[in-house]
Each structure stands twice: as C-alpha cells, then as structure tokens.
Amino acid sequence: MTLKQIVISGISAILFSQVCLAEQFNVLVFSKTVGWHHKSINAGVTALEQMAENHHFSLDWQEDATLINTDNLAKFDVVIFLQTTGDVLNEAQQAALQAFIQAGKGFVGIHSASDTEYDWPWYGKLVGRHFAIHPQIQTARLNVLDDTFPGLEYMPKTSLWTEEWYEFGEELSPNLHYLLAVDETTYDPKADWGRVKGQGMGKFHPIAWYQYYDGGRSFYTALGHMGASYSNKVLIEHIYGGIYWAATGKGMRQ
C-alpha cells in the first residue's frame, strides 16, 4: 500500500468513525427559575443525562438565558424547558426561541414549564395551556388517552399515580392532541391560595399533550414534580417519547 493509499484509508476510517459515533440528535435543557424553584430539577437533569446515554443523543444543561440566542440554538434539535418558572427570557431571547421553532425544531415542556412566561402569548400557545393552581400532592387515577404516541407503550391504560396535579387555564392553541388525563373523582382537586382558588377542571382534566405549532413540534407533560418520580421507568419513557418525537417527528404508531 502506498503512502497516499494509507493516508486516504486513515481519513476514511476517521470519517466513518465520526459518522457512526455521532449522536442521533442534540438537546438543550434549560431550567432557569424566576418564581418557584423545584428541588426536583437536579433529579430531572440526572435522569435526562442517563437517558441521553441510553438513547445516544447529546445533552447540554444550562440555566443561563443568554444562551437562548440564534447562534447557540442552531446547534440543537430540541429545547427542553425543565421546571422553568416566571419570566425567564428577554425580548431578544424570546425572538431566538420563536425563530428556532419556526425553523422546524422541537420544544419539550416538563411540569412548571406551563408556569412560565405568562405575558408572552406566543409561548402560551407553544406550551398549550398555562398553570393556574394545584392542590396538595395526592394519589389519583391517571388515564392514557392515546397510546399511539411514542413512550406511552410502557404506561398502563389506567394506573394510580402520585403527583402535584396541576389545574390549567383555558386552551391557548386549537392544535392540542391530548395524551394523558387525571380522574378528578379519585382525588380532591380543591385548592385555596387566597388570591386564587381551584375547584378542578371537571370531567376532562388533561395532563399531557402534543401539537404541531408555528412550523415546529411541541410536547408538554405536567408530570415530574417530585424528584423520586424521575426514578420511575414509566415516566422516563413518557418523557423520552416526547423528546424523540419533538426532535425527529417520528415514533407515532398506527
């Protein structure tokens, strides 16, 4: 073998190795809080990092909102808002996230992502609904509405689940496809915070959904309040299904 052939062979091997070892997609986890700070954020990040290893995707965890900019977001396929609260982005950062979704990319919101950016209508539509209030943590019956969505193969059609059950405001997007709902007859949905009171949402109380929105894909689940929940394989598969679909648009079953 000539020197030229050796060099070409070496370069080919390096390029082949890079292609084979490249992660299937890239994820940015953003967990800045301005309001309530969930202690379960670290448990969520640890679970997501393990998930990234198991499913061969790259993951970058940040709480610095300056990284929500056009140049940095170009590296990613999905942005996850993990337990964010309050007004976390300025106008330039909002514009960057909006352009990211409009470019066909994905968004995943976990739990208090719906307790974020109340004064930004576009974000409200992206998430689908805003958090309103919740009662104390309780066990209730969780029902799967659509098991054709990726990740829900692992969740029983109906099961007991312990959670901080969010009550939501009105539907902000007409495109929501609902995945999970909680049965309010199996727990006490009443809550009284003085300035706001909750009576529950009635017969239909959604907990997770997805949608195509403004050129991109959005998945939201209200599950995941407690740190211990992130050791539950069923929750992890539910979240991964949302990430995979948001990143690729794939995974739906007929």
C-alpha positions in Angstrom: 0.0 0.0 0.0 1.4 3.4 -1.0 1.6 6.3 1.4 -1.2 8.0 -0.4 -3.4 5.0 0.0 -2.6 4.8 3.7 -3.5 8.4 4.2 -6.7 8.1 2.3 -7.6 4.9 4.2 -6.9 6.6 7.5 -9.0 9.6 6.7 -11.8 7.4 5.5 -11.6 5.4 8.8 -11.8 8.7 10.8 -14.8 10.0 8.9 -16.6 6.6 9.1 -15.9 6.6 12.9 -17.3 10.1 13.3 -20.5 9.2 11.4 -21.0 6.0 13.4 -20.4 7.6 16.7 -22.4 10.8 16.1 -25.4 11.3 18.4 -28.8 11.0 16.8 -29.9 14.4 17.8 -28.9 17.3 20.1 -30.9 18.6 23.1 -30.6 21.8 25.2 -32.1 21.5 28.7 -33.0 24.9 30.1 -34.1 25.2 33.8 -33.9 28.9 34.8 -36.4 29.9 37.5 -37.6 33.3 38.5 -40.6 32.1 40.5 -40.8 28.8 42.5 -37.6 26.7 42.3 -38.3 23.0 42.2 -35.9 20.9 44.2 -36.5 18.1 41.7 -34.6 19.9 38.9 -31.4 18.2 39.7 -33.1 14.8 39.8 -34.6 15.6 36.4 -31.3 16.6 34.9 -29.6 13.4 36.2 -32.4 11.3 34.7 -32.1 13.2 31.4 -28.3 12.7 31.3 -28.8 9.0 31.8 -31.4 9.0 29.1 -29.0 10.7 26.7 -26.5 7.9 27.3 -29.1 5.2 26.9 -30.6 6.6 23.7 -27.4 8.1 22.2 -28.2 11.8 22.0 -26.2 14.8 23.2 -27.5 16.9 26.1 -26.4 20.3 27.3 -27.9 21.6 30.6 -27.9 25.4 31.1 -29.6 28.0 33.3 -28.0 31.0 31.6 -30.7 32.6 29.4 -28.1 34.4 27.3 -27.5 31.0 25.6 -31.0 31.2 24.2 -29.7 33.0 21.1 -29.8 32.2 17.4 -26.2 31.1 17.1 -26.3 28.7 20.1 -29.7 27.3 19.3 -28.6 26.4 15.8 -26.6 23.5 17.4 -29.8 21.8 18.8 -32.8 19.9 17.6 -34.9 20.3 20.8 -35.1 22.7 23.7 -36.4 21.3 27.0 -37.9 23.7 29.5 -37.4 21.7 32.7 -39.2 23.1 35.7 -38.8 26.7 34.5 -40.9 29.4 36.3 -41.6 33.0 35.7 -40.4 35.5 33.2 -37.1 33.8 32.2 -36.4 35.3 28.7 -35.9 38.9 27.5 -37.3 40.0 24.1 -34.2 39.1 22.1 -34.2 35.6 23.7 -37.9 35.2 23.0 -37.3 36.1 19.4 -34.5 33.5 19.2 -36.7 30.7 20.6 -39.5 31.7 18.3 -37.2 31.5 15.3 -35.9 28.1 16.5 -39.4 26.6 16.4 -40.3 28.3 13.1 -37.3 26.6 11.6 -38.9 23.3 12.3 -37.3 22.4 15.6 -38.8 20.9 18.7 -39.9 22.0 22.2 -40.5 19.9 25.3 -42.0 21.4 28.5 -41.9 19.5 31.8 -44.2 20.3 34.7 -43.8 24.0 35.6 -42.8 24.9 32.0 -46.5 25.9 32.0 -45.8 28.3 34.9 -43.6 30.3 32.7 -43.8 33.5 30.5 -47.4 34.4 31.2 -47.0 37.7 29.5 -45.8 36.2 26.2 -48.8 35.0 24.2 -46.6 33.1 21.6 -45.1 31.0 24.4 -48.5 30.3 26.0 -49.7 28.9 22.6 -46.4 26.9 22.3 -47.0 25.2 25.7 -50.8 25.0 25.1 -52.1 25.9 28.5 -50.9 27.9 31.5 -50.8 26.6 35.0 -53.4 28.1 37.3 -53.2 26.3 40.7 -52.7 22.9 42.4 -53.9 21.2 45.5 -51.7 19.2 47.8 -49.8 16.2 46.4 -52.1 13.2 46.2 -52.5 9.8 44.6 -55.1 9.7 41.8 -56.0 7.6 38.8 -54.1 8.6 35.6 -55.6 7.6 32.3 -53.9 7.2 28.9 -55.9 8.8 26.2 -53.7 8.0 23.2 -51.1 5.2 23.4 -50.0 5.6 19.8 -47.7 8.4 20.9 -44.1 7.3 21.5 -43.2 6.3 25.0 -46.7 5.5 26.1 -46.3 1.9 25.3 -44.9 1.5 28.8 -47.7 3.2 30.6 -50.8 1.2 31.7 -54.1 2.3 30.3 -55.1 3.4 33.8 -52.9 3.4 36.9 -52.5 5.1 40.3 -50.1 8.0 40.2 -48.9 10.4 42.9 -48.4 13.9 41.7 -48.8 17.6 42.2 -51.9 17.7 40.0 -51.8 21.0 38.0 -55.1 22.7 37.2 -54.8 24.6 33.9 -56.4 27.7 32.4 -58.1 27.8 29.1 -56.7 26.1 26.0 -54.4 28.5 24.2 -53.9 26.6 21.0 -56.5 24.8 18.9 -54.0 22.1 17.8 -53.5 20.2 21.1 -53.7 16.4 20.9 -54.2 15.1 24.4 -52.3 12.1 25.7 -53.0 11.8 29.5 -55.8 12.9 31.8 -56.3 12.6 35.6 -59.7 11.4 37.0 -60.8 14.1 39.4 -63.2 11.8 41.2 -60.2 9.9 42.6 -58.6 12.8 44.5 -59.6 16.2 46.0 -58.8 18.9 43.4 -59.8 21.8 45.6 -57.2 24.4 46.5 -57.3 27.9 48.1 -54.3 30.2 47.9 -56.3 33.3 48.9 -55.7 35.3 45.7 -56.8 32.3 43.6 -58.9 29.3 44.3 -59.2 26.0 42.4 -62.1 23.6 42.1 -60.6 21.3 39.5 -61.3 21.2 35.7 -64.3 18.8 35.8 -64.7 15.6 33.7 -61.8 16.3 31.4 -58.6 17.2 33.2 -55.6 16.9 30.7 -52.1 16.2 32.0 -50.0 15.8 28.8 -50.4 16.7 25.1 -48.5 17.5 21.9 -49.0 19.7 18.9 -47.5 20.9 15.7 -47.1 24.7 16.2 -45.7 27.5 14.1 -43.6 25.3 11.9 -42.2 23.1 14.7 -43.3 20.5 17.3 -44.3 20.9 20.9 -44.7 18.3 23.7 -45.8 19.0 27.3 -46.3 16.9 30.4 -47.4 18.1 33.8 -45.8 15.1 35.4 -42.5 15.3 37.2 -43.0 17.5 40.3 -41.2 15.1 42.8 -37.6 14.1 42.5 -38.4 10.5 43.2 -40.6 10.4 40.1 -37.5 10.5 37.9 -36.5 7.0 39.0 -39.8 5.7 37.6 -39.2 4.0 34.2 -42.7 4.7 33.1 -42.2 8.5 33.5 -38.8 8.3 31.8 -40.1 6.5 28.8 -43.0 9.0 28.6 -40.6 12.0 28.6 -38.2 10.3 26.2 -41.1 9.6 23.8 -41.9 13.4 23.8 -38.2 14.3 23.3 -37.8 11.8 20.4 -40.9 13.0 18.7 -40.1 16.7 19.2 -36.6 16.1 17.8 -37.5 13.9 14.8 -41.2 14.0 14.2 -41.1 10.2 14.3 -42.3 7.4 16.6 -46.1 7.5 16.2 -47.7 4.1 15.9 -50.7 3.4 13.7 
